[in-house]
Amino acid sequence: MGDLQRAISSLSASTTIAPRHVAAHLLLASASQKAGDIDTAKEAYERALEIQPDSAPALVNYGALLR
């Protein structure tokens, strides 16, 4: 397993442990996007926006992903 996949695995676990931690969802989204897992990235950005609808990083990065 590569470093990126280990990071994704750890971030996924952290969102389970702390489901309302916006930064964990943003990092998971970013890592997933970098790995080419667009579905997981979208879900993580959406979850971050559910928790904090005014999150500028989530809004900007999610918007860029959808373009």
C-alpha positions as CSV (number, residue, x, y, z in Angstrom):
1,M,0.0,0.0,0.0
2,G,1.4,3.4,-1.0
3,D,1.6,6.5,1.2
4,L,-1.5,8.1,-0.4
5,Q,-3.6,5.0,0.2
6,R,-2.4,4.8,3.8
7,A,-3.3,8.4,4.2
8,I,-6.8,7.8,2.8
9,S,-7.3,4.8,5.1
10,S,-6.2,6.8,8.1
11,L,-8.4,9.8,7.2
12,S,-11.4,7.6,6.5
13,A,-10.9,6.1,10.0
14,S,-10.6,9.6,11.5
15,T,-13.9,10.6,10.0
16,T,-15.5,7.6,11.6
17,I,-14.0,8.4,15.0
18,A,-14.8,12.2,14.7
19,P,-17.6,12.5,12.2
20,R,-18.0,16.2,12.7
21,H,-14.4,17.2,12.2
22,V,-14.5,19.3,9.0
23,A,-10.7,19.2,8.5
24,A,-10.7,15.4,8.4
25,H,-13.3,15.4,5.7
26,L,-11.5,18.0,3.7
27,L,-8.2,16.1,3.9
28,L,-10.0,12.9,2.9
29,A,-11.6,14.7,0.0
30,S,-8.3,16.1,-1.2
31,A,-6.4,12.8,-0.9
32,S,-9.2,10.9,-2.6
33,Q,-9.3,13.4,-5.4
34,K,-5.6,13.1,-5.9
35,A,-5.9,9.3,-6.0
36,G,-8.6,9.6,-8.6
37,D,-11.5,8.4,-6.4
38,I,-13.9,11.2,-7.4
39,D,-16.9,9.6,-5.7
40,T,-15.2,9.5,-2.3
41,A,-13.9,13.0,-2.8
42,K,-17.5,14.3,-3.6
43,E,-18.9,12.5,-0.5
44,A,-16.3,13.9,1.8
45,Y,-16.7,17.5,0.5
46,E,-20.5,17.2,0.8
47,R,-20.2,15.9,4.4
48,A,-17.8,18.8,5.2
49,L,-20.4,21.2,3.8
50,E,-23.2,19.6,5.8
51,I,-21.2,20.2,9.0
52,Q,-20.0,23.7,8.0
53,P,-21.9,25.2,5.1
54,D,-19.8,28.3,5.0
55,S,-16.4,26.5,4.8
56,A,-14.5,28.4,2.1
57,P,-12.1,25.5,1.4
58,A,-14.9,23.0,1.0
59,L,-16.9,25.3,-1.3
60,V,-13.9,26.2,-3.5
61,N,-12.5,22.7,-3.8
62,Y,-15.9,21.1,-4.2
63,G,-16.8,23.6,-6.9
64,A,-13.5,22.9,-8.7
65,L,-14.1,19.2,-8.5
66,L,-17.5,19.6,-10.1
67,R,-16.2,21.6,-13.0
